[in-house]
Amino acid sequence: MGQYKYVTNRTIPNKAGEESKGFVRARVPNDSDTAEVAYKCPECEHQESTKVPFTRPFNIRCSKCGTLMKLPKLKGKKK
Ligand SMILES: [Zn+2]
């Protein structure tokens, strides 16, 4: 349990510059290329837990309003 090759937990600013309006939490198990994601959209405040393919650049799009939440500066290397 608890073996993840990528974990992130960060706040996402909205377009008005309010830094704590949204967040994205994501983790990718070592044996998977599917990210387990929980987010709160900084624009419409929609909250959702979902699973998405783990690709780079790794961005999450709000399923309600379409806002793209960018997660730059990933750590870790591709094999
Ligand atoms: Zn939204």
PDB file of the backbone (N, CA, C, O) and the ligand in Angstrom, with CONECT records:
HET     ZN  A 101       1
ATOM      1  N   MET A   1       0.841  -1.205   0.000  1.00  0.00           N
ATOM      2  CA  MET A   1       0.000   0.000   0.000  1.00  0.00           C
ATOM      3  C   MET A   1       0.874   1.252   0.000  1.00  0.00           C
ATOM      4  O   MET A   1       1.962   1.258   0.575  1.00  0.00           O
ATOM      5  N   GLY A   2       0.407   2.269  -0.624  1.00  0.00           N
ATOM      6  CA  GLY A   2       1.095   3.549  -0.567  1.00  0.00           C
ATOM      7  C   GLY A   2       2.313   3.660  -1.443  1.00  0.00           C
ATOM      8  O   GLY A   2       3.210   4.456  -1.165  1.00  0.00           O
ATOM      9  N   GLN A   3       2.361   2.871  -2.503  1.00  0.00           N
ATOM     10  CA  GLN A   3       3.506   2.949  -3.400  1.00  0.00           C
ATOM     11  C   GLN A   3       3.116   3.743  -4.650  1.00  0.00           C
ATOM     12  O   GLN A   3       2.406   3.248  -5.526  1.00  0.00           O
ATOM     13  N   TYR A   4       3.590   4.963  -4.706  1.00  0.00           N
ATOM     14  CA  TYR A   4       3.228   5.839  -5.818  1.00  0.00           C
ATOM     15  C   TYR A   4       4.472   6.414  -6.474  1.00  0.00           C
ATOM     16  O   TYR A   4       5.422   6.819  -5.804  1.00  0.00           O
ATOM     17  N   LYS A   5       4.442   6.439  -7.773  1.00  0.00           N
ATOM     18  CA  LYS A   5       5.583   7.020  -8.486  1.00  0.00           C
ATOM     19  C   LYS A   5       5.420   8.512  -8.688  1.00  0.00           C
ATOM     20  O   LYS A   5       6.385   9.210  -8.999  1.00  0.00           O
ATOM     21  N   TYR A   6       4.217   8.999  -8.515  1.00  0.00           N
ATOM     22  CA  TYR A   6       4.009  10.434  -8.646  1.00  0.00           C
ATOM     23  C   TYR A   6       2.865  10.851  -7.731  1.00  0.00           C
ATOM     24  O   TYR A   6       1.780  10.269  -7.748  1.00  0.00           O
ATOM     25  N   VAL A   7       3.142  11.872  -6.938  1.00  0.00           N
ATOM     26  CA  VAL A   7       2.126  12.405  -6.040  1.00  0.00           C
ATOM     27  C   VAL A   7       2.207  13.924  -6.110  1.00  0.00           C
ATOM     28  O   VAL A   7       3.298  14.494  -6.088  1.00  0.00           O
ATOM     29  N   THR A   8       1.062  14.573  -6.193  1.00  0.00           N
ATOM     30  CA  THR A   8       1.073  16.024  -6.116  1.00  0.00           C
ATOM     31  C   THR A   8      -0.152  16.491  -5.363  1.00  0.00           C
ATOM     32  O   THR A   8      -1.184  15.821  -5.331  1.00  0.00           O
ATOM     33  N   ASN A   9      -0.011  17.651  -4.763  1.00  0.00           N
ATOM     34  CA  ASN A   9      -1.098  18.246  -3.999  1.00  0.00           C
ATOM     35  C   ASN A   9      -0.844  19.741  -4.030  1.00  0.00           C
ATOM     36  O   ASN A   9       0.020  20.250  -3.315  1.00  0.00           O
ATOM     37  N   ARG A  10      -1.595  20.435  -4.855  1.00  0.00           N
ATOM     38  CA  ARG A  10      -1.287  21.851  -5.007  1.00  0.00           C
ATOM     39  C   ARG A  10      -2.539  22.678  -5.204  1.00  0.00           C
ATOM     40  O   ARG A  10      -3.580  22.187  -5.642  1.00  0.00           O
ATOM     41  N   THR A  11      -2.406  23.932  -4.871  1.00  0.00           N
ATOM     42  CA  THR A  11      -3.512  24.847  -5.084  1.00  0.00           C
ATOM     43  C   THR A  11      -3.418  25.404  -6.498  1.00  0.00           C
ATOM     44  O   THR A  11      -2.333  25.526  -7.067  1.00  0.00           O
ATOM     45  N   ILE A  12      -4.565  25.733  -7.043  1.00  0.00           N
ATOM     46  CA  ILE A  12      -4.640  26.239  -8.409  1.00  0.00           C
ATOM     47  C   ILE A  12      -5.269  27.633  -8.363  1.00  0.00           C
ATOM     48  O   ILE A  12      -6.420  27.777  -7.949  1.00  0.00           O
ATOM     49  N   PRO A  13      -4.531  28.651  -8.779  1.00  0.00           N
ATOM     50  CA  PRO A  13      -5.103  30.000  -8.779  1.00  0.00           C
ATOM     51  C   PRO A  13      -6.149  30.159  -9.871  1.00  0.00           C
ATOM     52  O   PRO A  13      -6.095  29.477 -10.894  1.00  0.00           O
ATOM     53  N   ASN A  14      -7.087  31.046  -9.657  1.00  0.00           N
ATOM     54  CA  ASN A  14      -8.056  31.322 -10.722  1.00  0.00           C
ATOM     55  C   ASN A  14      -7.583  32.521 -11.551  1.00  0.00           C
ATOM     56  O   ASN A  14      -6.526  33.096 -11.295  1.00  0.00           O
ATOM     57  N   LYS A  15      -8.383  32.873 -12.533  1.00  0.00           N
ATOM     58  CA  LYS A  15      -7.960  33.933 -13.452  1.00  0.00           C
ATOM     59  C   LYS A  15      -7.899  35.289 -12.779  1.00  0.00           C
ATOM     60  O   LYS A  15      -7.249  36.208 -13.279  1.00  0.00           O
ATOM     61  N   ALA A  16      -8.572  35.417 -11.647  1.00  0.00           N
ATOM     62  CA  ALA A  16      -8.533  36.672 -10.900  1.00  0.00           C
ATOM     63  C   ALA A  16      -7.320  36.738  -9.977  1.00  0.00           C
ATOM     64  O   ALA A  16      -7.103  37.741  -9.298  1.00  0.00           O
ATOM     65  N   GLY A  17      -6.527  35.659  -9.957  1.00  0.00           N
ATOM     66  CA  GLY A  17      -5.311  35.656  -9.164  1.00  0.00           C
ATOM     67  C   GLY A  17      -5.502  35.226  -7.723  1.00  0.00           C
ATOM     68  O   GLY A  17      -4.596  35.372  -6.904  1.00  0.00           O
ATOM     69  N   GLU A  18      -6.662  34.701  -7.411  1.00  0.00           N
ATOM     70  CA  GLU A  18      -6.892  34.195  -6.060  1.00  0.00           C
ATOM     71  C   GLU A  18      -6.308  32.787  -5.974  1.00  0.00           C
ATOM     72  O   GLU A  18      -6.754  31.874  -6.669  1.00  0.00           O
ATOM     73  N   GLU A  19      -5.309  32.623  -5.116  1.00  0.00           N
ATOM     74  CA  GLU A  19      -4.478  31.437  -5.204  1.00  0.00           C
ATOM     75  C   GLU A  19      -5.085  30.180  -4.616  1.00  0.00           C
ATOM     76  O   GLU A  19      -4.706  29.076  -5.006  1.00  0.00           O
ATOM     77  N   SER A  20      -5.996  30.314  -3.709  1.00  0.00           N
ATOM     78  CA  SER A  20      -6.471  29.115  -3.005  1.00  0.00           C
ATOM     79  C   SER A  20      -7.883  28.727  -3.409  1.00  0.00           C
ATOM     80  O   SER A  20      -8.560  28.007  -2.675  1.00  0.00           O
ATOM     81  N   LYS A  21      -8.335  29.193  -4.566  1.00  0.00           N
ATOM     82  CA  LYS A  21      -9.697  28.886  -4.987  1.00  0.00           C
ATOM     83  C   LYS A  21      -9.873  27.434  -5.394  1.00  0.00           C
ATOM     84  O   LYS A  21     -10.922  26.835  -5.156  1.00  0.00           O
ATOM     85  N   GLY A  22      -8.850  26.875  -6.005  1.00  0.00           N
ATOM     86  CA  GLY A  22      -8.967  25.502  -6.475  1.00  0.00           C
ATOM     87  C   GLY A  22      -7.780  24.665  -6.047  1.00  0.00           C
ATOM     88  O   GLY A  22      -6.775  25.189  -5.567  1.00  0.00           O
ATOM     89  N   PHE A  23      -7.904  23.374  -6.224  1.00  0.00           N
ATOM     90  CA  PHE A  23      -6.763  22.506  -5.928  1.00  0.00           C
ATOM     91  C   PHE A  23      -6.815  21.288  -6.830  1.00  0.00           C
ATOM     92  O   PHE A  23      -7.858  20.937  -7.380  1.00  0.00           O
ATOM     93  N   VAL A  24      -5.675  20.663  -6.965  1.00  0.00           N
ATOM     94  CA  VAL A  24      -5.587  19.361  -7.623  1.00  0.00           C
ATOM     95  C   VAL A  24      -4.734  18.455  -6.750  1.00  0.00           C
ATOM     96  O   VAL A  24      -3.622  18.806  -6.355  1.00  0.00           O
ATOM     97  N   ARG A  25      -5.268  17.311  -6.465  1.00  0.00           N
ATOM     98  CA  ARG A  25      -4.480  16.257  -5.818  1.00  0.00           C
ATOM     99  C   ARG A  25      -4.457  15.084  -6.772  1.00  0.00           C
ATOM    100  O   ARG A  25      -5.493  14.691  -7.308  1.00  0.00           O
ATOM    101  N   ALA A  26      -3.291  14.529  -6.985  1.00  0.00           N
ATOM    102  CA  ALA A  26      -3.168  13.411  -7.911  1.00  0.00           C
ATOM    103  C   ALA A  26      -2.108  12.447  -7.433  1.00  0.00           C
ATOM    104  O   ALA A  26      -1.126  12.843  -6.806  1.00  0.00           O
ATOM    105  N   ARG A  27      -2.313  11.189  -7.732  1.00  0.00           N
ATOM    106  CA  ARG A  27      -1.294  10.190  -7.419  1.00  0.00           C
ATOM    107  C   ARG A  27      -1.382   9.073  -8.445  1.00  0.00           C
ATOM    108  O   ARG A  27      -2.455   8.734  -8.944  1.00  0.00           O
ATOM    109  N   VAL A  28      -0.217   8.516  -8.742  1.00  0.00           N
ATOM    110  CA  VAL A  28      -0.103   7.471  -9.744  1.00  0.00           C
ATOM    111  C   VAL A  28       0.591   6.272  -9.113  1.00  0.00           C
ATOM    112  O   VAL A  28       1.752   6.376  -8.717  1.00  0.00           O
ATOM    113  N   PRO A  29      -0.091   5.139  -9.011  1.00  0.00           N
ATOM    114  CA  PRO A  29       0.564   3.954  -8.450  1.00  0.00           C
ATOM    115  C   PRO A  29       1.750   3.525  -9.295  1.00  0.00           C
ATOM    116  O   PRO A  29       1.773   3.757 -10.504  1.00  0.00           O
ATOM    117  N   ASN A  30       2.726   2.904  -8.668  1.00  0.00           N
ATOM    118  CA  ASN A  30       3.927   2.442  -9.370  1.00  0.00           C
ATOM    119  C   ASN A  30       3.612   1.521 -10.539  1.00  0.00           C
ATOM    120  O   ASN A  30       4.295   1.543 -11.563  1.00  0.00           O
ATOM    121  N   ASP A  31       2.579   0.719 -10.378  1.00  0.00           N
ATOM    122  CA  ASP A  31       2.284  -0.279 -11.410  1.00  0.00           C
ATOM    123  C   ASP A  31       1.194   0.174 -12.365  1.00  0.00           C
ATOM    124  O   ASP A  31       0.541  -0.651 -13.003  1.00  0.00           O
ATOM    125  N   SER A  32       0.996   1.466 -12.465  1.00  0.00           N
ATOM    126  CA  SER A  32      -0.106   1.974 -13.272  1.00  0.00           C
ATOM    127  C   SER A  32       0.306   3.246 -14.000  1.00  0.00           C
ATOM    128  O   SER A  32       1.202   3.963 -13.555  1.00  0.00           O
ATOM    129  N   ASP A  33      -0.351   3.521 -15.118  1.00  0.00           N
ATOM    130  CA  ASP A  33      -0.206   4.813 -15.779  1.00  0.00           C
ATOM    131  C   ASP A  33      -1.513   5.590 -15.719  1.00  0.00           C
ATOM    132  O   ASP A  33      -1.783   6.451 -16.555  1.00  0.00           O
ATOM    133  N   THR A  34      -2.313   5.268 -14.718  1.00  0.00           N
ATOM    134  CA  THR A  34      -3.562   5.985 -14.505  1.00  0.00           C
ATOM    135  C   THR A  34      -3.461   6.808 -13.225  1.00  0.00           C
ATOM    136  O   THR A  34      -3.154   6.281 -12.155  1.00  0.00           O
ATOM    137  N   ALA A  35      -3.719   8.083 -13.349  1.00  0.00           N
ATOM    138  CA  ALA A  35      -3.652   8.970 -12.200  1.00  0.00           C
ATOM    139  C   ALA A  35      -4.998   9.014 -11.492  1.00  0.00           C
ATOM    140  O   ALA A  35      -6.049   9.148 -12.119  1.00  0.00           O
ATOM    141  N   GLU A  36      -4.937   8.900 -10.193  1.00  0.00           N
ATOM    142  CA  GLU A  36      -6.131   9.091  -9.368  1.00  0.00           C
ATOM    143  C   GLU A  36      -6.148  10.559  -8.969  1.00  0.00           C
ATOM    144  O   GLU A  36      -5.234  11.046  -8.303  1.00  0.00           O
ATOM    145  N   VAL A  37      -7.196  11.255  -9.384  1.00  0.00           N
ATOM    146  CA  VAL A  37      -7.218  12.708  -9.270  1.00  0.00           C
ATOM    147  C   VAL A  37      -8.444  13.163  -8.476  1.00  0.00           C
ATOM    148  O   VAL A  37      -9.552  12.661  -8.662  1.00  0.00           O
ATOM    149  N   ALA A  38      -8.214  14.112  -7.601  1.00  0.00           N
ATOM    150  CA  ALA A  38      -9.313  14.841  -6.976  1.00  0.00           C
ATOM    151  C   ALA A  38      -9.027  16.314  -7.191  1.00  0.00           C
ATOM    152  O   ALA A  38      -7.920  16.782  -6.927  1.00  0.00           O
ATOM    153  N   TYR A  39     -10.012  17.037  -7.665  1.00  0.00           N
ATOM    154  CA  TYR A  39      -9.762  18.455  -7.923  1.00  0.00           C
ATOM    155  C   TYR A  39     -10.958  19.307  -7.545  1.00  0.00           C
ATOM    156  O   TYR A  39     -12.090  18.840  -7.420  1.00  0.00           O
ATOM    157  N   LYS A  40     -10.644  20.581  -7.371  1.00  0.00           N
ATOM    158  CA  LYS A  40     -11.681  21.603  -7.245  1.00  0.00           C
ATOM    159  C   LYS A  40     -11.336  22.695  -8.231  1.00  0.00           C
ATOM    160  O   LYS A  40     -10.273  23.311  -8.149  1.00  0.00           O
ATOM    161  N   CYS A  41     -12.232  22.928  -9.155  1.00  0.00           N
ATOM    162  CA  CYS A  41     -11.992  23.924 -10.198  1.00  0.00           C
ATOM    163  C   CYS A  41     -11.937  25.319  -9.579  1.00  0.00           C
ATOM    164  O   CYS A  41     -12.831  25.693  -8.820  1.00  0.00           O
ATOM    165  N   PRO A  42     -10.886  26.097  -9.899  1.00  0.00           N
ATOM    166  CA  PRO A  42     -10.773  27.435  -9.316  1.00  0.00           C
ATOM    167  C   PRO A  42     -11.771  28.431  -9.894  1.00  0.00           C
ATOM    168  O   PRO A  42     -12.010  29.484  -9.304  1.00  0.00           O
ATOM    169  N   GLU A  43     -12.352  28.105 -11.042  1.00  0.00           N
ATOM    170  CA  GLU A  43     -13.266  29.051 -11.687  1.00  0.00           C
ATOM    171  C   GLU A  43     -14.724  28.813 -11.289  1.00  0.00           C
ATOM    172  O   GLU A  43     -15.439  29.755 -10.946  1.00  0.00           O
ATOM    173  N   CYS A  44     -15.164  27.546 -11.336  1.00  0.00           N
ATOM    174  CA  CYS A  44     -16.583  27.280 -11.061  1.00  0.00           C
ATOM    175  C   CYS A  44     -16.784  26.519  -9.753  1.00  0.00           C
ATOM    176  O   CYS A  44     -17.920  26.286  -9.341  1.00  0.00           O
ATOM    177  N   GLU A  45     -15.691  26.132  -9.101  1.00  0.00           N
ATOM    178  CA  GLU A  45     -15.713  25.454  -7.813  1.00  0.00           C
ATOM    179  C   GLU A  45     -16.336  24.061  -7.868  1.00  0.00           C
ATOM    180  O   GLU A  45     -16.737  23.504  -6.846  1.00  0.00           O
ATOM    181  N   HIS A  46     -16.409  23.513  -9.075  1.00  0.00           N
ATOM    182  CA  HIS A  46     -16.844  22.130  -9.232  1.00  0.00           C
ATOM    183  C   HIS A  46     -15.805  21.203  -8.629  1.00  0.00           C
ATOM    184  O   HIS A  46     -14.607  21.381  -8.848  1.00  0.00           O
ATOM    185  N   GLN A  47     -16.261  20.209  -7.865  1.00  0.00           N
ATOM    186  CA  GLN A  47     -15.338  19.244  -7.270  1.00  0.00           C
ATOM    187  C   GLN A  47     -15.631  17.862  -7.807  1.00  0.00           C
ATOM    188  O   GLN A  47     -16.786  17.480  -7.993  1.00  0.00           O
ATOM    189  N   GLU A  48     -14.573  17.124  -8.051  1.00  0.00           N
ATOM    190  CA  GLU A  48     -14.741  15.805  -8.633  1.00  0.00           C
ATOM    191  C   GLU A  48     -13.545  14.927  -8.294  1.00  0.00           C
ATOM    192  O   GLU A  48     -12.418  15.405  -8.161  1.00  0.00           O
ATOM    193  N   SER A  49     -13.814  13.650  -8.160  1.00  0.00           N
ATOM    194  CA  SER A  49     -12.742  12.654  -8.084  1.00  0.00           C
ATOM    195  C   SER A  49     -12.831  11.810  -9.336  1.00  0.00           C
ATOM    196  O   SER A  49     -13.912  11.355  -9.710  1.00  0.00           O
ATOM    197  N   THR A  50     -11.710  11.600  -9.977  1.00  0.00           N
ATOM    198  CA  THR A  50     -11.728  10.921 -11.256  1.00  0.00           C
ATOM    199  C   THR A  50     -10.416  10.193 -11.479  1.00  0.00           C
ATOM    200  O   THR A  50      -9.475  10.326 -10.697  1.00  0.00           O
ATOM    201  N   LYS A  51     -10.367   9.440 -12.531  1.00  0.00           N
ATOM    202  CA  LYS A  51      -9.119   8.795 -12.947  1.00  0.00           C
ATOM    203  C   LYS A  51      -8.866   9.159 -14.399  1.00  0.00           C
ATOM    204  O   LYS A  51      -9.760   9.089 -15.243  1.00  0.00           O
ATOM    205  N   VAL A  52      -7.639   9.546 -14.668  1.00  0.00           N
ATOM    206  CA  VAL A  52      -7.278   9.960 -16.019  1.00  0.00           C
ATOM    207  C   VAL A  52      -5.943   9.332 -16.393  1.00  0.00           C
ATOM    208  O   VAL A  52      -5.148   9.001 -15.514  1.00  0.00           O
ATOM    209  N   PRO A  53      -5.691   9.165 -17.682  1.00  0.00           N
ATOM    210  CA  PRO A  53      -4.379   8.669 -18.112  1.00  0.00           C
ATOM    211  C   PRO A  53      -3.281   9.641 -17.677  1.00  0.00           C
ATOM    212  O   PRO A  53      -3.436  10.858 -17.779  1.00  0.00           O
ATOM    213  N   PHE A  54      -2.185   9.088 -17.196  1.00  0.00           N
ATOM    214  CA  PHE A  54      -1.073   9.921 -16.742  1.00  0.00           C
ATOM    215  C   PHE A  54      -0.159  10.199 -17.918  1.00  0.00           C
ATOM    216  O   PHE A  54       0.654   9.357 -18.299  1.00  0.00           O
ATOM    217  N   THR A  55      -0.297  11.377 -18.485  1.00  0.00           N
ATOM    218  CA  THR A  55       0.521  11.788 -19.615  1.00  0.00           C
ATOM    219  C   THR A  55       1.210  13.102 -19.260  1.00  0.00           C
ATOM    220  O   THR A  55       0.805  13.804 -18.333  1.00  0.00           O
ATOM    221  N   ARG A  56       2.243  13.415 -20.006  1.00  0.00           N
ATOM    222  CA  ARG A  56       2.940  14.680 -19.793  1.00  0.00           C
ATOM    223  C   ARG A  56       2.862  15.526 -21.045  1.00  0.00           C
ATOM    224  O   ARG A  56       3.018  14.988 -22.141  1.00  0.00           O
ATOM    225  N   PRO A  57       2.628  16.828 -20.936  1.00  0.00           N
ATOM    226  CA  PRO A  57       2.379  17.510 -19.665  1.00  0.00           C
ATOM    227  C   PRO A  57       1.067  17.045 -19.040  1.00  0.00           C
ATOM    228  O   PRO A  57       0.109  16.716 -19.740  1.00  0.00           O
ATOM    229  N   PHE A  58       1.044  17.025 -17.747  1.00  0.00           N
ATOM    230  CA  PHE A  58      -0.091  16.500 -17.015  1.00  0.00           C
ATOM    231  C   PHE A  58      -1.005  17.655 -16.610  1.00  0.00           C
ATOM    232  O   PHE A  58      -0.681  18.438 -15.717  1.00  0.00           O
ATOM    233  N   ASN A  59      -2.126  17.745 -17.270  1.00  0.00           N
ATOM    234  CA  ASN A  59      -3.091  18.802 -16.990  1.00  0.00           C
ATOM    235  C   ASN A  59      -4.452  18.181 -16.725  1.00  0.00           C
ATOM    236  O   ASN A  59      -4.770  17.109 -17.240  1.00  0.00           O
ATOM    237  N   ILE A  60      -5.237  18.855 -15.927  1.00  0.00           N
ATOM    238  CA  ILE A  60      -6.575  18.395 -15.614  1.00  0.00           C
ATOM    239  C   ILE A  60      -7.567  19.422 -16.139  1.00  0.00           C
ATOM    240  O   ILE A  60      -7.422  20.622 -15.904  1.00  0.00           O
ATOM    241  N   ARG A  61      -8.576  18.934 -16.853  1.00  0.00           N
ATOM    242  CA  ARG A  61      -9.592  19.849 -17.363  1.00  0.00           C
ATOM    243  C   ARG A  61     -10.882  19.665 -16.574  1.00  0.00           C
ATOM    244  O   ARG A  61     -11.350  18.541 -16.387  1.00  0.00           O
ATOM    245  N   CYS A  62     -11.443  20.753 -16.122  1.00  0.00           N
ATOM    246  CA  CYS A  62     -12.702  20.708 -15.384  1.00  0.00           C
ATOM    247  C   CYS A  62     -13.799  20.147 -16.287  1.00  0.00           C
ATOM    248  O   CYS A  62     -14.006  20.618 -17.406  1.00  0.00           O
ATOM    249  N   SER A  63     -14.497  19.130 -15.776  1.00  0.00           N
ATOM    250  CA  SER A  63     -15.519  18.490 -16.600  1.00  0.00           C
ATOM    251  C   SER A  63     -16.778  19.337 -16.698  1.00  0.00           C
ATOM    252  O   SER A  63     -17.665  19.046 -17.501  1.00  0.00           O
ATOM    253  N   LYS A  64     -16.856  20.367 -15.897  1.00  0.00           N
ATOM    254  CA  LYS A  64     -18.055  21.204 -15.901  1.00  0.00           C
ATOM    255  C   LYS A  64     -17.901  22.439 -16.781  1.00  0.00           C
ATOM    256  O   LYS A  64     -18.764  22.721 -17.612  1.00  0.00           O
ATOM    257  N   CYS A  65     -16.799  23.181 -16.601  1.00  0.00           N
ATOM    258  CA  CYS A  65     -16.648  24.446 -17.331  1.00  0.00           C
ATOM    259  C   CYS A  65     -15.483  24.424 -18.311  1.00  0.00           C
ATOM    260  O   CYS A  65     -15.330  25.349 -19.108  1.00  0.00           O
ATOM    261  N   GLY A  66     -14.656  23.372 -18.261  1.00  0.00           N
ATOM    262  CA  GLY A  66     -13.590  23.249 -19.247  1.00  0.00           C
ATOM    263  C   GLY A  66     -12.312  23.965 -18.898  1.00  0.00           C
ATOM    264  O   GLY A  66     -11.378  23.962 -19.700  1.00  0.00           O
ATOM    265  N   THR A  67     -12.229  24.578 -17.737  1.00  0.00           N
ATOM    266  CA  THR A  67     -10.991  25.229 -17.323  1.00  0.00           C
ATOM    267  C   THR A  67      -9.859  24.220 -17.246  1.00  0.00           C
ATOM    268  O   THR A  67     -10.011  23.133 -16.687  1.00  0.00           O
ATOM    269  N   LEU A  68      -8.723  24.598 -17.816  1.00  0.00           N
ATOM    270  CA  LEU A  68      -7.554  23.730 -17.790  1.00  0.00           C
ATOM    271  C   LEU A  68      -6.696  24.084 -16.577  1.00  0.00           C
ATOM    272  O   LEU A  68      -6.248  25.220 -16.420  1.00  0.00           O
ATOM    273  N   MET A  69      -6.481  23.087 -15.728  1.00  0.00           N
ATOM    274  CA  MET A  69      -5.639  23.280 -14.545  1.00  0.00           C
ATOM    275  C   MET A  69      -4.281  22.667 -14.841  1.00  0.00           C
ATOM    276  O   MET A  69      -4.148  21.448 -14.954  1.00  0.00           O
ATOM    277  N   LYS A  70      -3.278  23.521 -14.963  1.00  0.00           N
ATOM    278  CA  LYS A  70      -1.954  23.062 -15.370  1.00  0.00           C
ATOM    279  C   LYS A  70      -1.127  22.676 -14.153  1.00  0.00           C
ATOM    280  O   LYS A  70      -1.182  23.318 -13.103  1.00  0.00           O
ATOM    281  N   LEU A  71      -0.369  21.617 -14.327  1.00  0.00           N
ATOM    282  CA  LEU A  71       0.488  21.119 -13.244  1.00  0.00           C
ATOM    283  C   LEU A  71       1.924  21.068 -13.758  1.00  0.00           C
ATOM    284  O   LEU A  71       2.421  19.994 -14.095  1.00  0.00           O
ATOM    285  N   PRO A  72       2.584  22.204 -13.819  1.00  0.00           N
ATOM    286  CA  PRO A  72       3.938  22.243 -14.366  1.00  0.00           C
ATOM    287  C   PRO A  72       4.962  21.695 -13.395  1.00  0.00           C
ATOM    288  O   PRO A  72       4.656  21.394 -12.241  1.00  0.00           O
ATOM    289  N   LYS A  73       6.172  21.575 -13.883  1.00  0.00           N
ATOM    290  CA  LYS A  73       7.320  21.188 -13.071  1.00  0.00           C
ATOM    291  C   LYS A  73       7.139  19.826 -12.417  1.00  0.00           C
ATOM    292  O   LYS A  73       7.287  19.682 -11.204  1.00  0.00           O
ATOM    293  N   LEU A  74       6.823  18.845 -13.224  1.00  0.00           N
ATOM    294  CA  LEU A  74       6.707  17.493 -12.706  1.00  0.00           C
ATOM    295  C   LEU A  74       8.076  16.952 -12.345  1.00  0.00           C
ATOM    296  O   LEU A  74       9.070  17.203 -13.027  1.00  0.00           O
ATOM    297  N   LYS A  75       8.101  16.201 -11.252  1.00  0.00           N
ATOM    298  CA  LYS A  75       9.305  15.490 -10.899  1.00  0.00           C
ATOM    299  C   LYS A  75       9.162  14.036 -11.346  1.00  0.00           C
ATOM    300  O   LYS A  75       8.057  13.543 -11.573  1.00  0.00           O
ATOM    301  N   GLY A  76      10.279  13.380 -11.465  1.00  0.00           N
ATOM    302  CA  GLY A  76      10.244  11.985 -11.886  1.00  0.00           C
ATOM    303  C   GLY A  76      10.640  11.857 -13.339  1.00  0.00           C
ATOM    304  O   GLY A  76      10.555  12.814 -14.109  1.00  0.00           O
ATOM    305  N   LYS A  77      11.067  10.682 -13.698  1.00  0.00           N
ATOM    306  CA  LYS A  77      11.557  10.463 -15.055  1.00  0.00           C
ATOM    307  C   LYS A  77      10.806   9.329 -15.723  1.00  0.00           C
ATOM    308  O   LYS A  77      10.358   8.373 -15.090  1.00  0.00           O
ATOM    309  N   LYS A  78      10.691   9.478 -17.007  1.00  0.00           N
ATOM    310  CA  LYS A  78      10.113   8.412 -17.809  1.00  0.00           C
ATOM    311  C   LYS A  78      11.135   7.295 -18.007  1.00  0.00           C
ATOM    312  O   LYS A  78      12.329   7.556 -18.152  1.00  0.00           O
ATOM    313  N   LYS A  79      10.672   6.088 -18.012  1.00  0.00           N
ATOM    314  CA  LYS A  79      11.587   4.980 -18.239  1.00  0.00           C
ATOM    315  C   LYS A  79      11.752   4.762 -19.741  1.00  0.00           C
ATOM    316  O   LYS A  79      12.488   3.868 -20.158  1.00  0.00           O
TER     317      LYS A  79
HETATM  318 ZN    ZN A 101     -14.892  24.484 -13.660  1.00  0.00          ZN2+
END
